[in-house]
Structures are given as C-alpha cells and as structure tokens.
Amino acid sequence: MQEQTNIIIKQAEALAKPLLLAEGMELVDITYRHEQGRWILALFIDKEGGVTIDDCVAISREFGDILDIKDILPGPYSLEVSSPGLDRPLKGVEDFNRFKDRKIRVKTGPLVAGRKHFQGVLLGYQNGIVRVEVDDKVYDIPYEYIAKARLDI
C-alpha cells in the first residue's frame, strides 16, 4: 500500500509542479492519506508574499481538472489545497539557504552530537551540512540525517 501511495504522490507532484510554476507558485509538500474512511490528496503551496484563499481555490479547480483528465487516483478522493502555514516544512536543500537566519526546529533520525532535536537559528546549507545555532552553540547536521525540519514560529 505504501508503495502505491508513493507512486501516486510522485505522479501528482509531476502534474502539480508545472501548473504551480506557471502561476508563480511552488509546491512545498504533497500528501496522500486515508482519513475517516476517505482518501485525501493535499497540496501545500506557497508564493512570494504568501498564498491567499483565492490562490488555493484557483489551484484546486485547475489541479482537480488535471487529476480528472489524467485519472491517476484509484478511486474517490478529496483534494485539499492550502498554505503550508507559518511553521512550513523545509523540504529541499534550497529551503535551508532560503530561510537562513530564521528560527527552525529540526528532528534527526541518527543522533547528532548526542541529540535528535534542535531548535535554533538556521545558519544555512553547504556541502551536505545544515548548520543550526542553538543557545550560542553551532551544530553541523548532515542533510541526510534530517527526518523533519520546520520553520519555528
């Protein structure tokens, strides 16, 4: 089941990215989950200056039409389009430079310097390393160790 979910997410991502790019937006994240007896495909989008409700409605309509035509989902689903919120996830290496000097929260898989949770100021990304300053101490976190990273409100 997880493999099919991953395939659907990749296909939906391939369809969503060109649409969002044409509208001056970016795809922050995409999920496909089963919740309360129904399947939900959720897109989290952003743009310079932030996303409005009108942006979400427009993308929902356009992307819904594309999904109906391409028929990549195996059955009934609900489509949700929203902003990633103030605590948006950091998904790609470009995000770790784009949000430099902002407060972030990072969770790693393996231990880094004896810990898995970091909350501090993002110093950036370079050569596979994300640097985070926590209480005046700088941690070098290998990018591949990061399980989750989000902006901190």
N, CA, C and O atoms as a GROMACS GRO file, in nm:
protein
  612
    1MET      N    1   0.083  -0.120   0.000
    1MET     CA    2   0.000   0.000   0.000
    1MET      C    3   0.087   0.126   0.000
    1MET      O    4   0.058   0.221  -0.072
    2GLN      N    5   0.193   0.126   0.082
    2GLN     CA    6   0.280   0.244   0.089
    2GLN      C    7   0.347   0.271  -0.046
    2GLN      O    8   0.364   0.386  -0.086
    3GLU      N    9   0.384   0.164  -0.117
    3GLU     CA   10   0.448   0.181  -0.248
    3GLU      C   11   0.351   0.248  -0.346
    3GLU      O   12   0.390   0.338  -0.421
    4GLN      N   13   0.224   0.205  -0.346
    4GLN     CA   14   0.125   0.266  -0.435
    4GLN      C   15   0.103   0.412  -0.397
    4GLN      O   16   0.088   0.498  -0.485
    5THR      N   17   0.100   0.442  -0.267
    5THR     CA   18   0.084   0.580  -0.221
    5THR      C   19   0.200   0.666  -0.269
    5THR      O   20   0.179   0.778  -0.315
    6ASN      N   21   0.322   0.614  -0.260
    6ASN     CA   22   0.439   0.690  -0.307
    6ASN      C   23   0.434   0.716  -0.457
    6ASN      O   24   0.472   0.823  -0.503
    7ILE      N   25   0.386   0.618  -0.533
    7ILE     CA   26   0.373   0.635  -0.678
    7ILE      C   27   0.271   0.743  -0.708
    7ILE      O   28   0.294   0.828  -0.794
    8ILE      N   29   0.158   0.742  -0.639
    8ILE     CA   30   0.054   0.843  -0.660
    8ILE      C   31   0.108   0.982  -0.626
    8ILE      O   32   0.083   1.078  -0.700
    9ILE      N   33   0.181   0.994  -0.516
    9ILE     CA   34   0.238   1.124  -0.477
    9ILE      C   35   0.334   1.174  -0.584
    9ILE      O   36   0.330   1.291  -0.620
   10LYS      N   37   0.420   1.086  -0.635
   10LYS     CA   38   0.515   1.127  -0.739
   10LYS      C   39   0.443   1.171  -0.867
   10LYS      O   40   0.482   1.270  -0.929
   11GLN      N   41   0.338   1.097  -0.906
   11GLN     CA   42   0.263   1.134  -1.026
   11GLN      C   43   0.191   1.267  -1.006
   11GLN      O   44   0.191   1.352  -1.095
   12ALA      N   45   0.131   1.286  -0.889
   12ALA     CA   46   0.061   1.411  -0.860
   12ALA      C   47   0.160   1.528  -0.857
   12ALA      O   48   0.129   1.636  -0.906
   13GLU      N   49   0.275   1.505  -0.800
   13GLU     CA   50   0.379   1.608  -0.794
   13GLU      C   51   0.422   1.650  -0.935
   13GLU      O   52   0.437   1.768  -0.963
   14ALA      N   53   0.440   1.551  -1.022
   14ALA     CA   54   0.481   1.580  -1.160
   14ALA      C   55   0.374   1.662  -1.234
   14ALA      O   56   0.407   1.742  -1.321
   15LEU      N   57   0.248   1.642  -1.199
   15LEU     CA   58   0.140   1.719  -1.261
   15LEU      C   59   0.125   1.858  -1.198
   15LEU      O   60   0.093   1.955  -1.267
   16ALA      N   61   0.149   1.868  -1.067
   16ALA     CA   62   0.126   1.993  -0.995
   16ALA      C   63   0.236   2.096  -1.018
   16ALA      O   64   0.208   2.215  -1.030
   17LYS      N   65   0.361   2.052  -1.024
   17LYS     CA   66   0.473   2.147  -1.033
   17LYS      C   67   0.465   2.240  -1.153
   17LYS      O   68   0.482   2.361  -1.136
   18PRO      N   69   0.440   2.190  -1.275
   18PRO     CA   70   0.431   2.283  -1.388
   18PRO      C   71   0.315   2.382  -1.375
   18PRO      O   72   0.329   2.499  -1.412
   19LEU      N   73   0.201   2.336  -1.324
   19LEU     CA   74   0.086   2.425  -1.303
   19LEU      C   75   0.124   2.536  -1.205
   19LEU      O   76   0.098   2.654  -1.232
   20LEU      N   77   0.183   2.499  -1.094
   20LEU     CA   78   0.220   2.599  -0.992
   20LEU      C   79   0.326   2.694  -1.042
   20LEU      O   80   0.321   2.814  -1.015
   21LEU      N   81   0.423   2.642  -1.115
   21LEU     CA   82   0.528   2.726  -1.172
   21LEU      C   83   0.467   2.831  -1.265
   21LEU      O   84   0.505   2.948  -1.262
   22ALA      N   85   0.372   2.788  -1.348
   22ALA     CA   86   0.306   2.880  -1.442
   22ALA      C   87   0.228   2.989  -1.367
   22ALA      O   88   0.207   3.098  -1.420
   23GLU      N   89   0.185   2.959  -1.244
   23GLU     CA   90   0.109   3.054  -1.164
   23GLU      C   91   0.198   3.132  -1.066
   23GLU      O   92   0.148   3.209  -0.984
   24GLY      N   93   0.331   3.113  -1.076
   24GLY     CA   94   0.424   3.184  -0.988
   24GLY      C   95   0.425   3.131  -0.846
   24GLY      O   96   0.453   3.204  -0.752
   25MET      N   97   0.394   3.002  -0.832
   25MET     CA   98   0.388   2.940  -0.700
   25MET      C   99   0.482   2.821  -0.694
   25MET      O  100   0.537   2.778  -0.796
   26GLU      N  101   0.499   2.768  -0.574
   26GLU     CA  102   0.581   2.650  -0.556
   26GLU      C  103   0.505   2.544  -0.477
   26GLU      O  104   0.417   2.577  -0.397
   27LEU      N  105   0.540   2.419  -0.501
   27LEU     CA  106   0.484   2.308  -0.424
   27LEU      C  107   0.576   2.286  -0.305
   27LEU      O  108   0.692   2.248  -0.322
   28VAL      N  109   0.523   2.308  -0.186
   28VAL     CA  110   0.601   2.289  -0.064
   28VAL      C  111   0.596   2.143  -0.021
   28VAL      O  112   0.698   2.085   0.016
   29ASP      N  113   0.477   2.084  -0.027
   29ASP     CA  114   0.462   1.945   0.015
   29ASP      C  115   0.336   1.889  -0.049
   29ASP      O  116   0.248   1.963  -0.092
   30ILE      N  117   0.331   1.757  -0.054
   30ILE     CA  118   0.212   1.689  -0.104
   30ILE      C  119   0.196   1.560  -0.024
   30ILE      O  120   0.292   1.488   0.000
   31THR      N  121   0.073   1.533   0.017
   31THR     CA  122   0.046   1.410   0.091
   31THR      C  123  -0.076   1.341   0.031
   31THR      O  124  -0.162   1.404  -0.030
   32TYR      N  125  -0.080   1.211   0.050
   32TYR     CA  126  -0.196   1.131   0.008
   32TYR      C  127  -0.221   1.035   0.124
   32TYR      O  128  -0.140   0.947   0.152
   33ARG      N  129  -0.334   1.054   0.191
   33ARG     CA  130  -0.358   0.977   0.314
   33ARG      C  131  -0.504   0.933   0.322
   33ARG      O  132  -0.593   0.992   0.261
   34HIS      N  133  -0.524   0.828   0.398
   34HIS     CA  134  -0.658   0.776   0.424
   34HIS      C  135  -0.700   0.827   0.561
   34HIS      O  136  -0.633   0.802   0.661
   35GLU      N  137  -0.812   0.897   0.565
   35GLU     CA  138  -0.856   0.959   0.689
   35GLU      C  139  -1.008   0.954   0.698
   35GLU      O  140  -1.078   0.997   0.606
   36GLN      N  141  -1.058   0.901   0.806
   36GLN     CA  142  -1.202   0.891   0.832
   36GLN      C  143  -1.278   0.831   0.714
   36GLN      O  144  -1.382   0.883   0.672
   37GLY      N  145  -1.224   0.721   0.662
   37GLY     CA  146  -1.292   0.648   0.556
   37GLY      C  147  -1.280   0.705   0.417
   37GLY      O  148  -1.349   0.659   0.325
   38ARG      N  149  -1.194   0.805   0.398
   38ARG     CA  150  -1.179   0.860   0.262
   38ARG      C  151  -1.032   0.894   0.235
   38ARG      O  152  -0.953   0.914   0.326
   39TRP      N  153  -1.000   0.899   0.107
   39TRP     CA  154  -0.865   0.935   0.065
   39TRP      C  155  -0.857   1.085   0.042
   39TRP      O  156  -0.948   1.145  -0.016
   40ILE      N  157  -0.748   1.145   0.087
   40ILE     CA  158  -0.728   1.289   0.073
   40ILE      C  159  -0.593   1.315   0.008
   40ILE      O  160  -0.489   1.269   0.057
   41LEU      N  161  -0.594   1.388  -0.102
   41LEU     CA  162  -0.472   1.436  -0.166
   41LEU      C  163  -0.459   1.582  -0.126
   41LEU      O  164  -0.545   1.664  -0.158
   42ALA      N  165  -0.351   1.615  -0.055
   42ALA     CA  166  -0.333   1.751  -0.004
   42ALA      C  167  -0.209   1.814  -0.066
   42ALA      O  168  -0.100   1.756  -0.063
   43LEU      N  169  -0.226   1.934  -0.120
   43LEU     CA  170  -0.115   2.013  -0.173
   43LEU      C  171  -0.093   2.132  -0.081
   43LEU      O  172  -0.188   2.199  -0.040
   44PHE      N  173   0.032   2.157  -0.048
   44PHE     CA  174   0.069   2.273   0.032
   44PHE      C  175   0.152   2.361  -0.060
   44PHE      O  176   0.259   2.322  -0.105
   45ILE      N  177   0.100   2.480  -0.087
   45ILE     CA  178   0.161   2.568  -0.187
   45ILE      C  179   0.204   2.699  -0.123
   45ILE      O  180   0.155   2.737  -0.017
   46ASP      N  181   0.296   2.767  -0.189
   46ASP     CA  182   0.344   2.895  -0.139
   46ASP      C  183   0.385   2.982  -0.256
   46ASP      O  184   0.405   2.934  -0.367
   47LYS      N  185   0.397   3.110  -0.229
   47LYS     CA  186   0.448   3.205  -0.327
   47LYS      C  187   0.503   3.325  -0.251
   47LYS      O  188   0.474   3.344  -0.133
   48GLU      N  189   0.581   3.404  -0.319
   48GLU     CA  190   0.635   3.526  -0.260
   48GLU      C  191   0.520   3.612  -0.210
   48GLU      O  192   0.426   3.640  -0.285
   49GLY      N  193   0.527   3.653  -0.085
   49GLY     CA  194   0.420   3.734  -0.027
   49GLY      C  195   0.308   3.653   0.036
   49GLY      O  196   0.219   3.709   0.099
   50GLY      N  197   0.313   3.520   0.018
   50GLY     CA  198   0.213   3.434   0.080
   50GLY      C  199   0.099   3.397  -0.012
   50GLY      O  200   0.075   3.463  -0.114
   51VAL      N  201   0.030   3.293   0.024
   51VAL     CA  202  -0.082   3.238  -0.055
   51VAL      C  203  -0.213   3.289   0.003
   51VAL      O  204  -0.231   3.295   0.124
   52THR      N  205  -0.304   3.325  -0.086
   52THR     CA  206  -0.437   3.369  -0.044
   52THR      C  207  -0.538   3.255  -0.060
   52THR      O  208  -0.508   3.153  -0.122
   53ILE      N  209  -0.655   3.274  -0.004
   53ILE     CA  210  -0.763   3.176  -0.023
   53ILE      C  211  -0.799   3.166  -0.170
   53ILE      O  212  -0.825   3.057  -0.221
   54ASP      N  213  -0.801   3.280  -0.239
   54ASP     CA  214  -0.831   3.279  -0.383
   54ASP      C  215  -0.729   3.196  -0.460
   54ASP      O  216  -0.766   3.126  -0.555
   55ASP      N  217  -0.600   3.202  -0.421
   55ASP     CA  218  -0.497   3.120  -0.485
   55ASP      C  219  -0.529   2.973  -0.466
   55ASP      O  220  -0.521   2.894  -0.560
   56CYS      N  221  -0.564   2.936  -0.344
   56CYS     CA  222  -0.594   2.796  -0.313
   56CYS      C  223  -0.715   2.746  -0.392
   56CYS      O  224  -0.714   2.634  -0.443
   57VAL      N  225  -0.818   2.829  -0.402
   57VAL     CA  226  -0.938   2.792  -0.477
   57VAL      C  227  -0.906   2.774  -0.625
   57VAL      O  228  -0.949   2.677  -0.687
   58ALA      N  229  -0.829   2.867  -0.681
   58ALA     CA  230  -0.794   2.859  -0.824
   58ALA      C  231  -0.711   2.734  -0.854
   58ALA      O  232  -0.738   2.664  -0.951
   59ILE      N  233  -0.611   2.707  -0.771
   59ILE     CA  234  -0.527   2.589  -0.792
   59ILE      C  235  -0.608   2.462  -0.772
   59ILE      O  236  -0.589   2.364  -0.845
   60SER      N  237  -0.696   2.461  -0.674
   60SER     CA  238  -0.781   2.345  -0.651
   60SER      C  239  -0.865   2.313  -0.774
   60SER      O  240  -0.876   2.197  -0.814
   61ARG      N  241  -0.924   2.414  -0.833
   61ARG     CA  242  -1.007   2.393  -0.954
   61ARG      C  243  -0.922   2.342  -1.070
   61ARG      O  244  -0.956   2.243  -1.135
   62GLU      N  245  -0.811   2.412  -1.096
   62GLU     CA  246  -0.726   2.375  -1.210
   62GLU      C  247  -0.665   2.236  -1.191
   62GLU      O  248  -0.666   2.154  -1.283
   63PHE      N  249  -0.612   2.212  -1.072
   63PHE     CA  250  -0.547   2.084  -1.048
   63PHE      C  251  -0.649   1.971  -1.043
   63PHE      O  252  -0.621   1.860  -1.087
   64GLY      N  253  -0.767   1.998  -0.989
   64GLY     CA  254  -0.874   1.899  -0.989
   64GLY      C  255  -0.910   1.856  -1.130
   64GLY      O  256  -0.932   1.738  -1.156
   65ASP      N  257  -0.916   1.952  -1.221
   65ASP     CA  258  -0.945   1.920  -1.362
   65ASP      C  259  -0.835   1.832  -1.421
   65ASP      O  260  -0.863   1.736  -1.492
   66ILE      N  261  -0.709   1.867  -1.391
   66ILE     CA  262  -0.596   1.788  -1.442
   66ILE      C  263  -0.604   1.646  -1.388
   66ILE      O  264  -0.584   1.550  -1.462
   67LEU      N  265  -0.632   1.632  -1.258
   67LEU     CA  266  -0.642   1.499  -1.198
   67LEU      C  267  -0.755   1.417  -1.261
   67LEU      O  268  -0.741   1.296  -1.281
   68ASP      N  269  -0.865   1.482  -1.291
   68ASP     CA  270  -0.977   1.412  -1.353
   68ASP      C  271  -0.939   1.361  -1.492
   68ASP      O  272  -0.977   1.251  -1.531
   69ILE      N  273  -0.865   1.442  -1.566
   69ILE     CA  274  -0.824   1.404  -1.701
   69ILE      C  275  -0.719   1.292  -1.697
   69ILE      O  276  -0.730   1.193  -1.770
   70LYS      N  277  -0.620   1.307  -1.611
   70LYS     CA  278  -0.509   1.210  -1.605
   70LYS      C  279  -0.548   1.082  -1.532
   70LYS      O  280  -0.487   0.977  -1.555
   71ASP      N  281  -0.648   1.088  -1.445
   71ASP     CA  282  -0.703   0.970  -1.378
   71ASP      C  283  -0.596   0.885  -1.309
   71ASP      O  284  -0.588   0.764  -1.330
   72ILE      N  285  -0.512   0.950  -1.225
   72ILE     CA  286  -0.403   0.878  -1.158
   72ILE      C  287  -0.444   0.820  -1.023
   72ILE      O  288  -0.372   0.738  -0.966
   73LEU      N  289  -0.558   0.862  -0.972
   73LEU     CA  290  -0.603   0.815  -0.841
   73LEU      C  291  -0.696   0.696  -0.859
   73LEU      O  292  -0.785   0.698  -0.944
   74PRO      N  293  -0.677   0.591  -0.778
   74PRO     CA  294  -0.750   0.466  -0.799
   74PRO      C  295  -0.898   0.470  -0.762
   74PRO      O  296  -0.972   0.377  -0.796
   75GLY      N  297  -0.944   0.572  -0.693
   75GLY     CA  298  -1.083   0.576  -0.653
   75GLY      C  299  -1.121   0.716  -0.608
   75GLY      O  300  -1.050   0.812  -0.636
   76PRO      N  301  -1.234   0.728  -0.540
   76PRO     CA  302  -1.279   0.859  -0.493
   76PRO      C  303  -1.177   0.922  -0.398
   76PRO      O  304  -1.109   0.852  -0.323
   77TYR      N  305  -1.168   1.054  -0.402
   77TYR     CA  306  -1.074   1.126  -0.318
   77TYR      C  307  -1.126   1.268  -0.295
   77TYR      O  308  -1.214   1.316  -0.366
   78SER      N  309  -1.068   1.334  -0.197
   78SER     CA  310  -1.091   1.476  -0.175
   78SER      C  311  -0.959   1.547  -0.202
   78SER      O  312  -0.852   1.495  -0.168
   79LEU      N  313  -0.966   1.663  -0.261
   79LEU     CA  314  -0.847   1.743  -0.289
   79LEU      C  315  -0.846   1.862  -0.195
   79LEU      O  316  -0.944   1.936  -0.186
   80GLU      N  317  -0.734   1.880  -0.124
   80GLU     CA  318  -0.716   1.995  -0.037
   80GLU      C  319  -0.596   2.074  -0.086
   80GLU      O  320  -0.491   2.017  -0.114
   81VAL      N  321  -0.612   2.204  -0.097
   81VAL     CA  322  -0.501   2.292  -0.135
   81VAL      C  323  -0.493   2.401  -0.030
   81VAL      O  324  -0.591   2.470  -0.003
   82SER      N  325  -0.374   2.416   0.030
   82SER     CA  326  -0.360   2.517   0.134
   82SER      C  327  -0.218   2.568   0.144
   82SER      O  328  -0.126   2.515   0.081
   83SER      N  329  -0.202   2.671   0.223
   83SER     CA  330  -0.072   2.726   0.256
   83SER      C  331  -0.003   2.629   0.352
   83SER      O  332  -0.070   2.557   0.426
   84PRO      N  333   0.130   2.627   0.352
   84PRO     CA  334   0.199   2.540   0.447
   84PRO      C  335   0.195   2.594   0.590
   84PRO      O  336   0.233   2.524   0.683
   85GLY      N  337   0.150   2.716   0.607
   85GLY     CA  338   0.141   2.776   0.740
   85GLY      C  339   0.270   2.844   0.781
   85GLY      O  340   0.370   2.838   0.710
   86LEU      N  341   0.265   2.908   0.895
   86LEU     CA  342   0.382   2.981   0.945
   86LEU      C  343   0.497   2.887   0.980
   86LEU      O  344   0.614   2.925   0.974
   87ASP      N  345   0.464   2.764   1.017
   87ASP     CA  346   0.567   2.667   1.052
   87ASP      C  347   0.591   2.570   0.937
   87ASP      O  348   0.599   2.448   0.956
   88ARG      N  349   0.603   2.626   0.818
   88ARG     CA  350   0.615   2.545   0.697
   88ARG      C  351   0.732   2.448   0.705
   88ARG      O  352   0.836   2.479   0.765
   89PRO      N  353   0.716   2.331   0.646
   89PRO     CA  354   0.827   2.235   0.644
   89PRO      C  355   0.937   2.282   0.549
   89PRO      O  356   0.911   2.348   0.449
   90LEU      N  357   1.059   2.247   0.582
   90LEU     CA  358   1.173   2.271   0.494
   90LEU      C  359   1.200   2.137   0.427
   90LEU      O  360   1.237   2.040   0.494
   91LYS      N  361   1.181   2.130   0.297
   91LYS     CA  362   1.183   2.002   0.227
   91LYS      C  363   1.309   1.977   0.146
   91LYS      O  364   1.359   1.864   0.144
   92GLY      N  365   1.362   2.077   0.081
   92GLY     CA  366   1.478   2.057  -0.005
   92GLY      C  367   1.596   2.140   0.043
   92GLY      O  368   1.580   2.231   0.124
   93VAL      N  369   1.713   2.108  -0.009
   93VAL     CA  370   1.833   2.180   0.035
   93VAL      C  371   1.822   2.331   0.009
   93VAL      O  372   1.877   2.411   0.084
   94GLU      N  373   1.750   2.369  -0.097
   94GLU     CA  374   1.735   2.512  -0.127
   94GLU      C  375   1.662   2.586  -0.014
   94GLU      O  376   1.689   2.704   0.009
   95ASP      N  377   1.571   2.517   0.055
   95ASP     CA  378   1.499   2.580   0.167
   95ASP      C  379   1.594   2.617   0.281
   95ASP      O  380   1.570   2.714   0.352
   96PHE      N  381   1.701   2.540   0.298
   96PHE     CA  382   1.792   2.565   0.410
   96PHE      C  383   1.880   2.687   0.387
   96PHE      O  384   1.942   2.737   0.481
   97ASN      N  385   1.888   2.735   0.265
   97ASN     CA  386   1.954   2.863   0.240
   97ASN      C  387   1.852   2.976   0.226
   97ASN      O  388   1.877   3.089   0.267
   98ARG      N  389   1.739   2.944   0.170
   98ARG     CA  390   1.633   3.044   0.151
   98ARG      C  391   1.585   3.101   0.285
   98ARG      O  392   1.554   3.220   0.294
   99PHE      N  393   1.580   3.018   0.388
   99PHE     CA  394   1.530   3.062   0.518
   99PHE      C  395   1.642   3.081   0.620
   99PHE      O  396   1.621   3.072   0.741
  100LYS      N  397   1.760   3.108   0.568
  100LYS     CA  398   1.876   3.136   0.654
  100LYS      C  399   1.842   3.251   0.749
  100LYS      O  400   1.773   3.346   0.712
  101ASP      N  401   1.891   3.240   0.871
  101ASP     CA  402   1.870   3.339   0.978
  101ASP      C  403   1.730   3.335   1.038
  101ASP      O  404   1.695   3.422   1.118
  102ARG      N  405   1.650   3.237   1.001
  102ARG     CA  406   1.519   3.219   1.062
  102ARG      C  407   1.527   3.110   1.168
  102ARG      O  408   1.616   3.026   1.165
  103LYS      N  409   1.434   3.114   1.261
  103LYS     CA  410   1.427   3.010   1.364
  103LYS      C  411   1.366   2.884   1.303
  103LYS      O  412   1.269   2.889   1.228
  104ILE      N  413   1.428   2.769   1.338
  104ILE     CA  414   1.378   2.642   1.287
  104ILE      C  415   1.379   2.536   1.397
  104ILE      O  416   1.442   2.552   1.502
  105ARG      N  417   1.307   2.428   1.369
  105ARG     CA  418   1.309   2.307   1.452
  105ARG      C  419   1.350   2.192   1.361
  105ARG      O  420   1.296   2.175   1.252
  106VAL      N  421   1.446   2.114   1.406
  106VAL     CA  422   1.495   2.001   1.328
  106VAL      C  423   1.490   1.875   1.413
  106VAL      O  424   1.527   1.876   1.531
  107LYS      N  425   1.444   1.766   1.352
  107LYS     CA  426   1.447   1.635   1.415
  107LYS      C  427   1.531   1.546   1.324
  107LYS      O  428   1.509   1.539   1.203
  108THR      N  429   1.628   1.478   1.383
  108THR     CA  430   1.712   1.388   1.305
  108THR      C  431   1.675   1.244   1.333
  108THR      O  432   1.612   1.214   1.434
  109GLY      N  433   1.714   1.153   1.242
  109GLY     CA  434   1.700   1.010   1.266
  109GLY      C  435   1.813   0.967   1.359
  109GLY      O  436   1.789   0.938   1.476
  110PRO      N  437   1.936   0.963   1.307
  110PRO     CA  438   2.050   0.930   1.393
  110PRO      C  439   2.084   1.046   1.487
  110PRO      O  440   2.050   1.161   1.461
  111LEU      N  441   2.150   1.014   1.594
  111LEU     CA  442   2.196   1.117   1.688
  111LEU      C  443   2.302   1.206   1.623
  111LEU      O  444   2.386   1.158   1.546
  112VAL      N  445   2.297   1.332   1.654
  112VAL     CA  446   2.399   1.429   1.613
  112VAL      C  447   2.443   1.499   1.741
  112VAL      O  448   2.363   1.565   1.807
  113ALA      N  449   2.570   1.485   1.775
  113ALA     CA  450   2.622   1.545   1.898
  113ALA      C  451   2.538   1.503   2.019
  113ALA      O  452   2.516   1.582   2.110
  114GLY      N  453   2.493   1.377   2.018
  114GLY     CA  454   2.420   1.323   2.131
  114GLY      C  455   2.274   1.362   2.142
  114GLY      O  456   2.211   1.339   2.245
  115ARG      N  457   2.220   1.420   2.036
  115ARG     CA  458   2.079   1.461   2.041
  115ARG      C  459   2.010   1.442   1.907
  115ARG      O  460   2.075   1.424   1.804
  116LYS      N  461   1.876   1.446   1.911
  116LYS     CA  462   1.795   1.432   1.789
  116LYS      C  463   1.707   1.553   1.762
  116LYS      O  464   1.652   1.565   1.652
  117HIS      N  465   1.693   1.642   1.857
  117HIS     CA  466   1.605   1.758   1.841
  117HIS      C  467   1.687   1.886   1.855
  117HIS      O  468   1.766   1.902   1.948
  118PHE      N  469   1.666   1.977   1.760
  118PHE     CA  470   1.737   2.104   1.759
  118PHE      C  471   1.636   2.215   1.734
  118PHE      O  472   1.554   2.205   1.644
  119GLN      N  473   1.642   2.318   1.814
  119GLN     CA  474   1.556   2.435   1.796
  119GLN      C  475   1.646   2.556   1.808
  119GLN      O  476   1.700   2.585   1.915
  120GLY      N  477   1.663   2.628   1.696
  120GLY     CA  478   1.754   2.742   1.697
  120GLY      C  479   1.746   2.820   1.568
  120GLY      O  480   1.644   2.819   1.499
  121VAL      N  481   1.856   2.887   1.535
  121VAL     CA  482   1.863   2.973   1.417
  121VAL      C  483   1.934   2.898   1.305
  121VAL      O  484   2.043   2.844   1.325
  122LEU      N  485   1.873   2.896   1.188
  122LEU     CA  486   1.931   2.831   1.071
  122LEU      C  487   2.044   2.918   1.016
  122LEU      O  488   2.024   3.036   0.986
  123LEU      N  489   2.162   2.859   1.005
  123LEU     CA  490   2.277   2.931   0.951
  123LEU      C  491   2.301   2.899   0.804
  123LEU      O  492   2.383   2.964   0.740
  124GLY      N  493   2.229   2.800   0.751
  124GLY     CA  494   2.239   2.769   0.608
  124GLY      C  495   2.281   2.627   0.580
  124GLY      O  496   2.300   2.545   0.670
  125TYR      N  497   2.295   2.599   0.450
  125TYR     CA  498   2.332   2.467   0.400
  125TYR      C  499   2.454   2.482   0.309
  125TYR      O  500   2.462   2.574   0.228
  126GLN      N  501   2.548   2.389   0.326
  126GLN     CA  502   2.664   2.387   0.237
  126GLN      C  503   2.728   2.248   0.243
  126GLN      O  504   2.750   2.193   0.351
  127ASN      N  505   2.758   2.194   0.127
  127ASN     CA  506   2.829   2.066   0.115
  127ASN      C  507   2.767   1.954   0.198
  127ASN      O  508   2.837   1.879   0.266
  128GLY      N  509   2.635   1.942   0.192
  128GLY     CA  510   2.566   1.833   0.260
  128GLY      C  511   2.543   1.854   0.409
  128GLY      O  512   2.497   1.762   0.478
  129ILE      N  513   2.575   1.973   0.460
  129ILE     CA  514   2.562   2.002   0.602
  129ILE      C  515   2.467   2.119   0.625
  129ILE      O  516   2.477   2.223   0.560
  130VAL      N  517   2.373   2.100   0.718
  130VAL     CA  518   2.284   2.208   0.762
  130VAL      C  519   2.340   2.256   0.896
  130VAL      O  520   2.362   2.177   0.988
  131ARG      N  521   2.363   2.387   0.905
  131ARG     CA  522   2.417   2.444   1.028
  131ARG      C  523   2.307   2.515   1.105
  131ARG      O  524   2.233   2.596   1.050
  132VAL      N  525   2.297   2.481   1.236
  132VAL     CA  526   2.195   2.539   1.323
  132VAL      C  527   2.262   2.586   1.450
  132VAL      O  528   2.341   2.513   1.512
  133GLU      N  529   2.231   2.709   1.490
  133GLU     CA  530   2.283   2.763   1.615
  133GLU      C  531   2.177   2.748   1.723
  133GLU      O  532   2.066   2.800   1.711
  134VAL      N  533   2.214   2.677   1.829
  134VAL     CA  534   2.124   2.655   1.942
  134VAL      C  535   2.195   2.705   2.067
  134VAL      O  536   2.299   2.652   2.105
  135ASP      N  537   2.138   2.807   2.132
  135ASP     CA  538   2.197   2.861   2.255
  135ASP      C  539   2.346   2.888   2.242
  135ASP      O  540   2.426   2.842   2.324
  136ASP      N  541   2.384   2.962   2.138
  136ASP     CA  542   2.523   3.004   2.114
  136ASP      C  543   2.618   2.890   2.078
  136ASP      O  544   2.740   2.909   2.076
  137LYS      N  545   2.564   2.771   2.050
  137LYS     CA  546   2.647   2.659   2.005
  137LYS      C  547   2.601   2.621   1.864
  137LYS      O  548   2.481   2.609   1.839
  138VAL      N  549   2.696   2.601   1.773
  138VAL     CA  550   2.664   2.568   1.635
  138VAL      C  551   2.674   2.416   1.614
  138VAL      O  552   2.773   2.354   1.651
  139TYR      N  553   2.569   2.359   1.555
  139TYR     CA  554   2.564   2.217   1.524
  139TYR      C  555   2.568   2.199   1.373
  139TYR      O  556   2.495   2.266   1.300
  140ASP      N  557   2.653   2.108   1.326
  140ASP     CA  558   2.659   2.071   1.186
  140ASP      C  559   2.582   1.940   1.170
  140ASP      O  560   2.624   1.835   1.219
  141ILE      N  561   2.468   1.948   1.102
  141ILE     CA  562   2.379   1.833   1.088
  141ILE      C  563   2.385   1.784   0.944
  141ILE      O  564   2.349   1.858   0.852
  142PRO      N  565   2.430   1.660   0.922
  142PRO     CA  566   2.427   1.606   0.786
  142PRO      C  567   2.284   1.609   0.730
  142PRO      O  568   2.191   1.563   0.796
  143TYR      N  569   2.269   1.661   0.610
  143TYR     CA  570   2.136   1.676   0.549
  143TYR      C  571   2.061   1.542   0.548
  143TYR      O  572   1.941   1.538   0.574
  144GLU      N  573   2.132   1.433   0.517
  144GLU     CA  574   2.065   1.303   0.507
  144GLU      C  575   2.018   1.251   0.642
  144GLU      O  576   1.940   1.155   0.646
  145TYR      N  577   2.062   1.310   0.752
  145TYR     CA  578   2.016   1.270   0.885
  145TYR      C  579   1.883   1.335   0.923
  145TYR      O  580   1.819   1.292   1.019
  146ILE      N  581   1.843   1.437   0.850
  146ILE     CA  582   1.724   1.513   0.888
  146ILE      C  583   1.597   1.435   0.854
  146ILE      O  584   1.572   1.401   0.739
  147ALA      N  585   1.517   1.408   0.957
  147ALA     CA  586   1.389   1.341   0.941
  147ALA      C  587   1.279   1.445   0.914
  147ALA      O  588   1.193   1.425   0.828
  148LYS      N  589   1.283   1.555   0.989
  148LYS     CA  590   1.186   1.663   0.972
  148LYS      C  591   1.253   1.795   1.004
  148LYS      O  592   1.338   1.802   1.093
  149ALA      N  593   1.214   1.897   0.932
  149ALA     CA  594   1.260   2.033   0.963
  149ALA      C  595   1.147   2.128   0.930
  149ALA      O  596   1.081   2.116   0.827
  150ARG      N  597   1.125   2.225   1.019
  150ARG     CA  598   1.018   2.323   1.001
  150ARG      C  599   1.065   2.459   1.049
  150ARG      O  600   1.153   2.469   1.135
  151LEU      N  601   1.005   2.562   0.992
  151LEU     CA  602   1.025   2.694   1.048
  151LEU      C  603   0.962   2.695   1.188
  151LEU      O  604   0.861   2.629   1.212
  152ASP      N  605   1.021   2.770   1.278
  152ASP     CA  606   0.968   2.780   1.413
  152ASP      C  607   0.899   2.915   1.426
  152ASP      O  608   0.956   3.018   1.389
  153ILE      N  609   0.779   2.916   1.476
  153ILE     CA  610   0.701   3.039   1.487
  153ILE      C  611   0.759   3.126   1.597
  153ILE      O  612   0.708   3.235   1.623
   0.00000   0.00000   0.00000
